[in-house]
Every structure is written in C-alpha cells, then in structure tokens.
Amino acid sequence: MEIEIQRLIDDPALPDNSQIESWALAALGEQGDCLVNIRLVDEAEGWALNRQWRGRDCATNVLSFPASSPDIDGQRVLGDVVLCAPVIEREALEQGKSLHAHWAHLVIHGLLHLLGFDHIDGTQAARMESREIDLLANLGIDNPYDIHHGP
C-alpha cells in the first residue's frame, strides 16, 4: 500500500506523516496493494477546489476524488483526499473536539469516500457513520457524532 502525503501548508499544529498514515491504514484495512494521495492545503486551495468540483463558494474540511485511472504497476489507484487544515482547526475548536480526533475522523471520512461510502441519504449516512465510529474506536477515539458541549 502506498500513501503519498503532500503538504501545501506548513503549520506546527498539523499531524505528522506517520500519524496520517496510521489513520489511513486504519481506514483502508485489507484493501491490498493500492495507491492513495492525501493533500493538506490552505483555505484558498480548499475554497478553489470546493468551488470548482462541488459548486460551493467556501472552503470545506475534506474533499475526496475517487480515481478513474487504471492500475499503476499492479497497484489499484484509489484517488485523492484533500484536507483543508484551517477549516479542520476551526471546526475542532467550534465543536469542542480535540484537534487530533478531528483530523483522524476527517482522514478516515475522506478515505471511506474513496472506498465507495457516502452519506447522500439516511441509510448511506448511517452505514458510513457506523464504519467511522468503529474505526475511530479501534484507535481509541470517541464517537465524533456524539458531541456534548459544556459541563
């Protein structure tokens, strides 16, 4: 399995490559020999990609781009996951989540999209959220959908 990490933003709060790879491996599980690209971007690039590909005029936390290319040297190409660091940091603060847990959730969320999971309707969302919760629990991270604010 090959996980390429591109960092287009330099911030000491970002998780290191080994942490991102461990979350990616948790999400990808038994996918066999595959290739995935994870790209960490600033708000300007997150905004531009979201506008271009989803028609939304704002930056978003994670975008997934499943590949439509053939295998490369026997590796199945899964696609790209783009994570917008400033949005992730802002959301973690606003939602009262640890930055570590929110990063882990969104890396896993983006990769599950590459594996065919989605949340377009309630049934799909429940299936995807259940998978995310299980994967995060295996990493010692609480359910990201069970948010309690305040004392």
ZIFENKA-V481131 format. One record per helix or strand of 3 or more residues. SS is the DSSP state (A for helix, B for strand). FROM is the first residue (numbers start at 1). TO is the last residue. Records with the same first field share a line. If there is no record, write none. Layout:
SS=FROM-TO, FROM-TO
This chain:
B=2-7, 34-41, 62-66, 75-84
A=17-28, 43-54, 85-95, 99-114, 122-138
